[in-house]
Amino acid sequence: MGQKIGNEKIKREDGYLYFIGKDGYVWAAPMKHNKGGRKKKVGTEKITKQPGFMYYLGKDGYVYKAKLKNA
């Protein structure tokens, strides 16, 4: 399990993948079966990334970080 670092709760939509972009904001990208969707920025909180950590959006809608094993 990771460590919760974000304070903003993001509401998930079906048919989208969520990730932390290079700019530090949460983005939603449409899955292959979601033909009508477009990539969009969904978060307003900027996350500062550190090397050796993986960042992801948890099921509860908050941003988490986890230490990479071989980093």
Secondary structure by P-SEA (a helix, b strand, c coil): cccccccbbbbbbccbbbbbccccbbbbbbccccccbbbbbcccbbbbbbccbbbbbccccbbbbbbbccc
